[in-house]
Amino acid sequence: MDLAAIASVLRECGNRKALALGKLLHGRIIESGFVLSLFLGNRLILMYSLCESVRDARLVFDHMPERSIVSWNAIIAAYGQNKHSKEALEMFGQMHQERVQPDKVTFVHILTVCARLGDQALGKLAHSQILVGKLQQDVVLGNALINMYGKCGNVKEARCLFDGMHRRDIGSWNTMVMVYSRSGESNEAFKLYQQMLCKGFTPDKITFVSI
């Protein structure tokens, strides 16, 4: 069993939510004497996360002899994507305690948690950390900020961020249209939809759902 083959099977287990098979493979890895390397550890966390077994993902994380930012992002994502918001935020706090520098991926996950909770204060704190850390706000991070402010009811700040983006993708337009729709500003949502068409963007299923 080589690492590439193991990684491929773990990915397939996660995609198929085949938890029993994933656990069996995990056991075989241990029996075979494989060291829980960064690569394997991160793949196992992802597999367990996709299988919605956050407890197992955390056990892998806790037993890793070394961790990278990818490991931290994987466990935060595992909690966040499985709606364990409190635990995701606790891991974010632990990152700071252990002086691990968050990256763009970390903040996208944390902003998504803040959006789900409707916690604008915490979202603003994350935003300020992004600015202090001088992280370049790419499209994905920009969209996450717009979504967070929008779900927290701050339409003005969401639009300000949207207008300030140097580059936008269809997700940016959809997110801002959805912000207007959620806040009951259907006229603004339709106006933005028309602007999107004028800019040459092709609507997708999410666009039509957002309007």
C-alpha positions as MATLAB code, in Angstrom:
seq = 'MDLAAIASVLRECGNRKALALGKLLHGRIIESGFVLSLFLGNRLILMYSLCESVRDARLVFDHMPERSIVSWNAIIAAYGQNKHSKEALEMFGQMHQERVQPDKVTFVHILTVCARLGDQALGKLAHSQILVGKLQQDVVLGNALINMYGKCGNVKEARCLFDGMHRRDIGSWNTMVMVYSRSGESNEAFKLYQQMLCKGFTPDKITFVSI';
ca = [
       0.000    0.000    0.000;
       1.619    3.267   -1.078;
       0.682    6.756    0.045;
      -0.901    7.742   -3.260;
      -3.166    4.685   -3.207;
      -4.113    5.290    0.447;
      -4.916    8.943   -0.257;
      -7.062    7.969   -3.250;
      -9.084    5.428   -1.260;
      -9.519    7.828    1.687;
     -10.787   10.506   -0.692;
     -13.253    8.045   -2.205;
     -14.441    6.957    1.247;
     -15.086   10.598    2.131;
     -16.899   11.353   -1.117;
     -19.108    8.280   -0.681;
     -19.522    8.839    3.081;
     -18.262    5.286    3.558;
     -17.326    5.676    7.226;
     -16.995    1.956    7.998;
     -14.618    1.427    5.088;
     -12.671    4.552    6.019;
     -12.252    3.316    9.600;
     -11.161   -0.093    8.313;
      -8.506    1.540    6.138;
      -7.410    3.721    9.077;
      -6.927    0.545   11.124;
      -4.923   -1.060    8.336;
      -2.708    2.018    8.155;
      -1.937    1.705   11.868;
      -1.346   -2.063   11.596;
       1.024   -1.543    8.659;
       3.227    0.677   10.791;
       2.705    3.842    8.760;
       3.748    6.943   10.666;
       0.873    9.419   11.025;
       2.533   11.984    8.794;
       1.114   15.390    7.988;
      -0.088   14.072    4.650;
      -1.911   11.057    6.069;
      -3.239   12.925    9.085;
      -4.743   15.684    6.957;
      -6.300   13.134    4.583;
      -7.850   11.240    7.499;
      -9.301   14.416    9.019;
     -10.850   15.291    5.655;
     -12.254   11.773    5.215;
     -13.852   11.750    8.679;
     -15.194   15.262    8.145;
     -16.882   14.284    4.879;
     -18.302   11.229    6.664;
     -19.680   13.596    9.354;
     -17.644   11.884   12.069;
     -16.163   14.967   13.720;
     -15.136   13.072   16.853;
     -12.884   10.784   14.815;
     -11.483   13.771   12.911;
     -10.562   15.407   16.220;
      -8.925   12.218   17.522;
      -6.703   12.106   14.451;
      -5.842   15.793   14.875;
      -4.991   15.362   18.565;
      -2.686   12.412   17.857;
      -0.746   14.012   15.014;
       2.929   14.370   16.004;
       3.126   17.573   13.971;
       0.557   19.855   12.396;
       0.577   22.408    9.612;
      -1.832   25.218    8.800;
      -3.568   22.674    6.537;
      -4.211   20.474    9.589;
      -5.731   23.367   11.550;
      -7.860   24.422    8.593;
      -9.031   20.835    8.108;
     -10.234   20.441   11.707;
     -11.849   23.899   11.761;
     -13.606   23.024    8.489;
     -14.656   19.655    9.940;
     -16.387   21.415   12.822;
     -17.774   24.267   10.754;
     -19.141   22.194    7.875;
     -20.802   19.799   10.312;
     -22.440   22.693   12.181;
     -20.316   22.470   15.326;
     -19.804   26.230   15.328;
     -18.700   26.577   18.960;
     -15.948   23.977   18.502;
     -14.773   25.597   15.254;
     -14.360   28.913   17.060;
     -12.600   27.211   19.970;
     -10.071   25.691   17.555;
      -9.555   29.130   16.014;
      -8.802   30.468   19.483;
      -6.428   27.589   20.149;
      -4.591   28.432   16.933;
      -3.851   31.874   18.336;
      -2.769   30.422   21.669;
      -0.293   28.162   19.879;
       0.863   31.077   17.716;
      -0.214   29.461   14.458;
      -0.787   32.163   11.830;
      -4.219   31.867   10.160;
      -4.336   32.094    6.365;
      -7.085   32.938    3.869;
      -8.592   29.467    4.091;
      -8.843   29.739    7.887;
     -10.701   33.024    7.652;
     -13.094   31.761    4.976;
     -14.122   28.937    7.341;
     -14.405   31.284   10.347;
     -16.406   33.888    8.423;
     -18.778   31.133    7.291;
     -19.285   30.149   10.940;
     -19.889   33.805   11.907;
     -22.431   34.093    9.090;
     -24.265   30.989   10.292;
     -24.368   32.319   13.860;
     -25.249   35.856   12.760;
     -22.368   37.040   14.943;
     -21.304   40.314   13.349;
     -19.044   41.299   16.271;
     -16.941   38.186   15.820;
     -17.077   38.577   12.036;
     -15.771   42.133   12.345;
     -12.973   40.906   14.601;
     -11.982   38.343   11.939;
     -12.178   41.098    9.293;
      -9.864   43.312   11.335;
      -7.387   40.433   11.702;
      -7.428   39.992    7.922;
      -6.606   43.684    7.496;
      -3.912   43.688   10.197;
      -2.373   40.552    8.700;
      -2.381   42.281    5.321;
      -3.914   39.222    3.680;
      -4.736   39.945    0.072;
      -8.492   39.796   -0.254;
      -9.006   37.448   -3.191;
     -12.399   36.584   -4.625;
     -13.144   33.702   -2.253;
     -12.277   35.708    0.848;
     -14.162   38.738   -0.456;
     -17.258   36.624   -1.092;
     -17.037   35.176    2.435;
     -16.914   38.690    3.920;
     -19.904   39.839    1.847;
     -21.852   36.746    2.892;
     -20.993   37.275    6.570;
     -22.044   40.924    6.667;
     -25.142   40.168    4.615;
     -26.302   37.352    6.902;
     -25.647   39.596    9.891;
     -27.985   42.202    8.361;
     -25.315   44.766    7.465;
     -26.267   45.263    3.820;
     -24.405   48.575    3.564;
     -21.051   47.036    4.542;
     -21.662   44.048    2.278;
     -22.263   46.368   -0.696;
     -19.235   48.480    0.189;
     -17.050   45.363    0.092;
     -18.650   44.217   -3.161;
     -18.001   47.591   -4.808;
     -14.398   47.554   -3.579;
     -13.520   44.172   -5.086;
     -10.883   44.393   -7.825;
     -12.175   41.175   -9.356;
     -15.498   39.384   -9.055;
     -16.770   35.985  -10.087;
     -20.323   34.705  -10.467;
     -20.232   33.812   -6.760;
     -19.631   37.466   -5.862;
     -22.668   38.603   -7.829;
     -24.846   35.774   -6.515;
     -23.834   36.496   -2.919;
     -24.642   40.198   -3.180;
     -27.938   39.542   -4.995;
     -28.847   37.091   -2.227;
     -27.974   39.674    0.445;
     -30.475   42.101   -1.092;
     -33.131   39.402   -1.508;
     -32.791   38.243    2.103;
     -33.122   41.812    3.375;
     -36.294   42.344    1.354;
     -34.672   44.756   -1.114;
     -35.970   43.007   -4.230;
     -35.580   46.094   -6.448;
     -31.885   46.370   -5.578;
     -31.467   42.637   -6.159;
     -32.985   42.929   -9.641;
     -30.923   46.028  -10.474;
     -27.753   44.189   -9.500;
     -28.864   41.198  -11.572;
     -29.193   43.483  -14.606;
     -25.731   44.949  -13.932;
     -24.360   41.424  -13.798;
     -25.784   40.688  -17.245;
     -24.324   43.924  -18.609;
     -20.899   42.890  -17.296;
     -21.116   39.697  -19.319;
     -21.743   37.210  -16.500;
     -24.017   34.262  -17.253;
     -26.573   33.533  -14.511;
     -26.551   30.060  -12.987;
     -29.059   28.140  -10.854;
     -27.928   29.943   -7.702;
     -28.548   33.330   -9.364;
     -32.171   32.480  -10.141;
     -32.735   31.067   -6.660;
     -31.226   34.259   -5.182;
     -33.625   36.523   -7.071;
];
